[in-house]
């Protein structure tokens, strides 16, 4: 099956100032987004996420490599015919009402008049803007504009949704709405490719995830493949003990002494747990709980950022 998105050594170098100093936004990005999946694209600010998305959407030209959408090479306009797109910081004509705004984009997408009216009503209700259909966008809050932008991305009923930070500016109810929308689109067999800093949402919603740091791809796979089986830490709670200065036998850990009624909780590395349990028992204490915590995408991302640190990043990842 042809991937919804594929890139091959995609690169982007910007030049800035009088001396045209080069700044690298993307470095040899090899990405593959299977059809019918929810795909998360994550990384810190300035990692290259928006640069990659803008290049895929032909809002800027790559300086190296190639990219395809549904097997059609970018920047051929046909590659975007079945794509719905929401940029990170959308700008809409503020004098248009929500209904007029969607009608305008529906016309651009060549949606027939009767079908356009039906979709507009349906989408406004879907993004919880039905009662604001005749209100100018200039009176909308940031979160309301984000919802209107999502409706715009869906007006042509695209096979591929490309969303750059779709949770930006949304309250908790708005985030739930967007999460539900992404899940509905995936269940309908469509592909959703989105960037986000809300990693808990990415972990819950995505079939596959790609991590980019400093313009370079640092990892790609299913959520479980990226998380692995490693325990991030262990929370241990002990009763009838108190913490004392100093360490245990090897001098690397805080010690425990008997203290009736006392209770301490420590977040430990997995290899520290046995020594702390032994110390608690020697002090006459009781082990109340030992709760291991699995790694999350946040741990994975932080590890990748740390691994990338030794690299000379003077000219890497200056743009989002």
N, C-alpha and C positions, 0 to 999 in steps of 0.2 A: 504494500500500500504506500502511495506517495505521501511523505510527511506533509503536515500542514505548513510547517516552517523548517527550512534547512539553511544553514550557513556553512560556508567553507572558507576558513582563514579570513573571515571578515575583519577589516581593519579600518580605523578612522584616525587620522592625524589632523589636528587643528593648527593653524598658524596665527599668532597673535602679535599685535604691536608693530611698530615701525620696522623692527628687525626680523619680523615674521618668525618669531621663536616657535618651534614645534611643541605641541602638547598632544600626547597620545590619549585618545579616548577609548579605543578598542585595539586589542592585539590578537590577531589570528583566532577569532572566535569561531569555534566549530560547535554548532548547536543543531539539535534535531528534536522537533516537537511532533510527536505522532498525532494522527487524526483522532478526534473524539476524546481527547484527554484534557484535563485541567493541569496547566503547566505553570509553576511558579518561577519567577526570575528574581533572585534576591542578591543583595549586596549592600555595603555601606553607602552613604552619600558620596557621590563622585566616583562610583565604581565603574560606570559605563552602561548602566541599565537603560537610561533614557537615550543615550547615544545610539545603542543598538536598535531600540524601537524606532527612533526617528529615521535611522538608515533603512530599516525594513519598510517603513511607510513612505520612503522616498522624499522625506522632508529635508534630507541632506544626502550628499553623495559619498559613498564609501571611497576610501583612498587605496583599498586593497581587498582582495578576496571577492567572493560571490555570495549571493543569497537567492533563495527561491521561496515563493509562497504558492502552495498547491501545485508545485512543479513548474511554475512560470517564473522566469528569472526577474528579479528586481533590477531596474526600475520600470519594467514594462507595466503600463497602467492596468493591463488585464490581470496582473497579479493581485491587485487590490479590489477587484470587482466583487468578490465574495467576502470582504473583510469589513467588520465594524470596529471603529477605532475611537478611543477616548484618550486624549493626551493628558499629561500630568497637570498642566495649568491651562485648561481650556479657556478660550475667550469667545463669547457669543454676543450677537447684536442685542444690546440691552433694551431696545425699543420694541422688540418682538415679544408677543406673549408666548407662553409655553406651547400652545396649540400652533401658532404661526411658525415658531421655531422648528417644530417637528415637521410641519408641512413643507417648510423650505428645504430641509434635508431630505425629506421623502421625494420631493421633486428632483433634487440633485441625483438621487439614486434611481430615478425613473420608475418609482412605484406608481401604478395607475391610481387615478383620483379616488374612486370608490374604496379601493383597498387601502389607500393612504389614510382616509378618514377613519376606517375601522381600526387600523393599527395604531393610530394616534390615540384614540380613546382607550384602547387596551393598554398601551404602554404607559400612559399617564397614570392609570390606576395601578399598574404593576409597580411603578416607582413611587407610589403614594403622593402623586401631585395632581390627582384628579380635580380637587377643589380649587387648584390654582391655575387651571388651564387657560384662563383669560387674564392672568396677571402678567405684566411685563417682566422680563427676566431681570431688569435693573432693580427690581424690588426683592429679588430672591436672595436668601442667605447663601454662603459658600456651599453648605451641605446640600441645599436645594438645587443649586446650579450643578453640583456633581451628579445628582439624581437625574436632572434633565439631560446631562451629557450621556449618561448611561442609556437613557431612552433613545437618544440620537444614534448611539452606536448600534442599537437593535432595530432601527426603523426598517432596514432593508432585509431583515431576517437573515443575517450573514451566517456562513458556515464557520467562520473564524472570528472570534472576538479578541482584540488586542487592547488591553487596558493598562495604562501607566498610572500606578498608585490609585486604584479606584476607591480605596477606603479614605483617601485624603479629605479632611474637613467634615467627615461624617460623625454623627453622634452614635451611641451604641445601637439605637434602633436602626439607623441608616446602615451600619455595618452588618447587622443581621439581614437586612433587606438585600444587600449586595451579595452576601454569602449565599443566601437562598437563590438569588438569581444565577450565580455561577453554577451552583449545583443543578438547577433546572436546565441550564443550557447544556451541561455535560450529560445529563440524563437523556436529553433530546438528541444526543450523538454529535453535538457541535464541539469545536475546540475552543478553549479559553486559555489565552496566554496573558499573564498579568504579572507586573512587578508590584512589590509591596514591602514595607518595613514592618508590617504587623505579622510577625513570623508564626504566631499561634494560628492565625487564619490560614496561612500558607500550609502549615503542617496538617491542618484539618481538611483542607479543600483539595489539595493537589495530588495527582497521580505521580507526577514527576516534578523535579526541581533542578534548577541550574544555579550555581553560585558564581558570581563574578566579583573579583576584587582587583582594583588597580587596572581595569580594562582587560584583565585576563580571566578566562574560564578556569575556576579552581575546583569544580566538582559538578557532576551531573548524574542523575539517576532517580530511582524511586525514593520516597521519603525514608523508607526503612533501610535501603542501601546506604543512604547518607548518614543515618543515625547510628547504624550498627547495633551491637549488643552491649556496648560499653556503658557502665554505670557512671553517671556524672559525679555523684556524691552520695553520701549516706548520712541521714539525720538520726543521731542517737540521743535518746533521752534516758537519764539515770536519776533514781530517787535515793534519798538518804545519804547524799554525798554533796560536797562543795568543791569548787575548783581552787587549787592553790598555785601560787607562783612556782616556776621551775618546770621540770619535765619529768618524764618517766625515765626508765633505765637508760635509754639512748639519748636523752636530753633534747629530743626533738618535739615532744608533745607536752601540753599542759598536764598537770597531775590532778588526782582526785583524792580527797580525804573524807573520812566519815563525818556526817553532819545530819543527825536525825531531822527529818522533815525537809531537808534541802533537796533541790532538784536542779539539774543542769541539762541543757541541750547543746550538742555540738554538731556542726556540719563537718564531716570527715571525708577524707579520701578512702577508697575501698580498702587500701592496705593498712589503714590506721585503726580500723574497727576492732580487731581482735585485741590489740594492746589496750584500748580504752575500756573494753569490756572487762579484761583482766584486772585493770586498775580499779574499776568500780567494785568488783567483787572483793578484792583484797581490802578495800576500804569499808566493807560491810554494806555496800549499796545494792540496789536492785536495778536491773535493766528493764526499763518501762517499754521502750520501743526501739526498733532498728528499721528505718524506712529508706530503702534504696530509691534513688531518683534516676531515671533513664536520661540519657542525653536528649537535648532538644535541638531544633534547627538553630536556635540562638547560640548554643555551645559550638555547633559545627561552624557557624559563620565566624564566631570570635576566634576559633582555632585557625581558620583559613586566613583571617586578617593578620593574626600573629605570625603565621608562617610566611606571609608576604612581606612582613616588615623589613627583613634584611635586604630586600631588593631595592635598588636605587629607584625611588619613586618620584624623582624630581619632576619628570615630565609625564607621569602616569596618572590617569584617572582624575583629571582636574574638573571634568564635567560629569553630571549625573547620567 
